[in-house]
Amino acid sequence: MAAQARITKLFLLPLGTLLAVACVEIGTTDLGDGYYYTWDYPLAVCKRVPHHPSTGVYVLPPHDGIHDDYIAVNIYWDDEVVLAVCCENYHSTDSTCYLLNKATGAVTEIVSEEFNARTSVKGMKHESVSQKK
């Protein structure tokens, strides 16, 4: 009986871990280099880090006291950068564009003209909230 209990525990522990990771991965899009987009709440770009492997750390929109309640509604990415349009809600007419350098982790605000020029480059992948509705 004790052997069967040990076997059950040995089976259930990895299965539970696998399930937890799968649940996190279902609502995300892999952006490469450890970055991912959560297209379910909280609608953000996150970075996987060793001490937060299942949830990651929010990168975009920046949590700077001004944009804390913003959501990322439109994402473009390639091997080097992630571009994001962030706003207060789905129906906002005012938004802010950001560029995330994957190699350095630096986030900079960019003007819409630069955002549009970069998104028109061939090879940029795209994800948006409207694609998931």
C-alpha positions in Angstrom: 0.0 0.0 0.0 2.8 2.4 0.9 4.6 1.6 -2.4 1.4 2.5 -4.3 1.1 5.8 -2.5 4.7 6.7 -3.3 4.1 5.8 -7.0 0.9 8.0 -7.0 2.8 10.9 -5.5 5.7 10.5 -8.0 3.1 10.6 -10.8 0.9 13.4 -9.6 3.7 15.9 -8.7 5.1 16.2 -12.3 1.6 16.1 -13.7 0.5 19.0 -11.5 3.6 21.0 -12.5 3.0 20.3 -16.2 -0.7 21.4 -15.9 0.3 24.6 -14.2 2.8 25.5 -16.9 0.3 24.5 -19.7 -2.4 26.8 -18.2 0.0 29.8 -18.2 1.1 29.0 -21.8 -2.5 28.7 -23.2 -3.2 32.5 -22.9 0.2 33.7 -24.3 2.1 34.3 -27.5 5.9 33.6 -27.4 7.8 36.6 -28.6 11.2 35.0 -28.3 14.2 35.6 -26.0 12.0 34.8 -22.9 9.4 37.5 -23.7 5.7 36.6 -24.2 2.4 38.5 -24.7 -0.5 37.6 -22.5 -3.6 38.1 -24.6 -5.8 37.5 -21.7 -5.8 39.6 -18.5 -3.5 41.5 -17.8 -2.8 42.1 -21.6 0.9 42.8 -21.2 4.3 41.8 -22.5 6.2 39.9 -19.8 9.7 38.5 -19.4 10.3 35.1 -17.9 12.8 35.2 -15.1 14.2 32.5 -12.9 12.5 33.6 -9.7 9.1 34.0 -11.4 9.1 31.1 -14.0 5.4 30.7 -14.3 4.3 34.3 -14.3 7.2 36.4 -15.4 7.7 40.1 -14.8 5.7 42.8 -16.6 7.7 44.8 -19.2 5.0 46.6 -21.3 3.1 48.6 -20.6 5.6 50.1 -18.2 4.6 50.2 -14.5 5.8 53.7 -13.9 2.9 55.2 -11.9 1.4 56.8 -15.0 0.7 53.7 -17.2 0.1 51.1 -14.4 -3.5 50.6 -15.6 -2.7 50.5 -19.3 -3.0 47.4 -21.4 -1.0 46.3 -24.5 -3.5 46.0 -27.4 -1.3 45.7 -30.4 2.1 43.9 -30.6 4.6 43.5 -33.3 7.9 41.6 -32.9 10.9 40.1 -34.7 14.2 38.7 -33.5 15.5 42.1 -32.2 12.6 44.2 -30.9 9.0 44.1 -29.6 6.7 47.1 -30.6 3.6 47.7 -28.5 0.6 50.0 -28.6 -0.6 50.5 -25.0 -3.7 52.4 -23.9 -6.2 52.6 -21.0 -8.8 50.2 -22.4 -10.0 48.6 -25.6 -11.9 51.7 -26.7 -9.2 54.3 -26.0 -8.5 56.8 -28.7 -5.3 57.9 -27.0 -2.4 55.5 -26.9 1.4 55.3 -26.4 3.8 53.3 -28.6 6.8 51.5 -27.1 9.9 49.8 -28.5 11.5 47.0 -26.4 15.1 46.0 -27.3 15.2 42.3 -26.6 19.0 42.2 -26.2 19.2 44.9 -23.6 15.7 44.9 -22.2 15.5 48.7 -22.7 12.0 50.1 -23.2 11.6 53.5 -25.0 8.6 55.5 -26.0 8.4 56.1 -29.7 6.2 58.3 -31.9 3.6 56.7 -34.1 5.5 57.5 -37.3 8.4 55.4 -36.1 6.1 52.7 -34.9 4.4 52.5 -38.3 7.7 52.6 -40.2 9.1 49.7 -38.1 5.9 47.6 -38.4 5.9 47.8 -42.2 9.3 46.0 -42.3 9.0 42.6 -43.8 9.2 39.8 -41.3 7.5 41.5 -38.3 5.0 39.2 -36.7 1.7 40.6 -35.3 -0.7 39.9 -32.4 -3.6 42.1 -31.2 -6.5 42.0 -28.8 -8.9 42.3 -31.7 -7.6 39.0 -33.2 -8.6 37.2 -30.0 -12.1 38.5 -29.6 
